[in-house]
Amino acid sequence: MSDSADDRPDLSDAQRAHLRDWAEANIPRGQCPWCKSSDWQIGDPVVLPAYLADGKPLVVLPVTCERCAYVRFHSARQMGFVGDQAARPE
């Protein structure tokens, strides 16, 4: 698996810090639904190959279980992320 620039949003350090701070304060860790571990890692934002109704790309923050690798996604838009992402291609 490669980390291409196409799947990572172009964020400033301030935007990345905002997302991380929001996630640390608001995303409940709890137990993993698969293995019941409580060890989670918050990843860097990712642009998924999906678009919202307004044509903007879906940007998410992955939260991964350290034990079994279960991944859940949280919407960066709902966290207050407002980026200059390109609209959906024609």
Backbone torsions as a table, in degrees:
resi	resn	phi	psi	omega
1	MET	NA	134.7	-179.1
2	SER	-108.8	153.3	173.8
3	ASP	-100.1	90.6	179.4
4	SER	-89.9	157.1	179.5
5	ALA	-65.1	-19.3	-178.0
6	ASP	-70.5	-24.7	-177.4
7	ASP	-102.8	6.9	175.3
8	ARG	-120.2	127.9	179.1
9	PRO	-68.8	150.3	177.7
10	ASP	-82.6	96.7	-176.5
11	LEU	-114.8	146.1	174.0
12	SER	-75.7	165.5	176.5
13	ASP	-60.4	-36.6	179.6
14	ALA	-65.3	-40.2	179.1
15	GLN	-66.9	-42.9	177.8
16	ARG	-61.5	-42.2	179.1
17	ALA	-63.4	-40.9	178.4
18	HIS	-60.6	-46.6	-179.7
19	LEU	-62.5	-44.9	179.9
20	ARG	-63.9	-45.4	179.8
21	ASP	-61.6	-44.1	179.4
22	TRP	-61.9	-46.0	-178.1
23	ALA	-62.6	-45.0	-179.8
24	GLU	-60.5	-37.5	-176.4
25	ALA	-83.9	-27.2	-168.4
26	ASN	-119.8	-20.0	-178.1
27	ILE	-87.0	115.7	179.1
28	PRO	-68.5	135.1	-178.8
29	ARG	-82.9	-58.1	177.8
30	GLY	51.1	-164.1	-179.8
31	GLN	-92.9	144.0	174.5
32	CYS	-64.9	134.8	180.0
33	PRO	-67.8	-16.7	-178.5
34	TRP	-93.5	-51.3	-171.8
35	CYS	-115.1	-4.8	177.9
36	LYS	71.8	9.6	175.1
37	SER	-69.8	157.9	175.9
38	SER	-116.1	17.0	-179.0
39	ASP	-98.1	108.4	-176.9
40	TRP	-119.7	148.1	176.0
41	GLN	-121.4	127.1	176.6
42	ILE	-89.6	125.2	-177.6
43	GLY	-94.0	-176.3	176.9
44	ASP	-79.5	152.0	178.2
45	PRO	-59.9	148.1	-178.4
46	VAL	-134.7	142.1	173.3
47	VAL	-93.7	118.7	178.4
48	LEU	-84.6	156.2	178.5
49	PRO	-79.1	57.5	179.3
50	ALA	-146.4	154.8	-177.2
51	TYR	-126.1	146.9	176.6
52	LEU	-78.6	170.0	-178.3
53	ALA	-58.9	-28.2	-179.8
54	ASP	-85.6	5.8	177.1
55	GLY	88.1	-1.8	179.5
56	LYS	-85.9	148.3	-179.2
57	PRO	-68.2	154.5	178.0
58	LEU	-84.8	113.8	178.9
59	VAL	-106.7	127.1	-176.6
60	VAL	-128.4	159.6	174.4
61	LEU	-112.2	115.2	-179.9
62	PRO	-79.4	141.5	174.4
63	VAL	-123.9	118.9	-171.1
64	THR	-116.4	135.6	174.5
65	CYS	-70.2	129.1	-179.3
66	GLU	-71.1	-21.3	-175.9
67	ARG	-89.1	-50.0	-173.5
68	CYS	-114.5	-4.0	177.1
69	ALA	76.1	14.5	173.0
70	TYR	-59.4	136.1	-178.4
71	VAL	-121.5	136.4	171.0
72	ARG	-126.8	151.5	-177.2
73	PHE	-113.9	144.0	176.4
74	HIS	-124.5	136.1	-176.1
75	SER	-68.8	122.0	177.7
76	ALA	-67.0	-30.2	178.8
77	ARG	-63.2	-42.7	179.0
78	GLN	-67.3	-18.7	178.2
79	MET	-87.0	2.2	-179.5
80	GLY	96.5	9.7	178.0
81	PHE	-74.1	123.3	174.6
82	VAL	-131.0	104.9	-176.5
83	GLY	-112.9	174.3	177.2
84	ASP	-96.6	45.6	-179.1
85	GLN	-70.7	147.3	-179.3
86	ALA	-67.9	149.4	175.7
87	ALA	-71.4	166.4	179.7
88	ARG	-55.7	133.3	178.1
89	PRO	-66.4	149.8	-180.0
90	GLU	-75.6	NA	NA
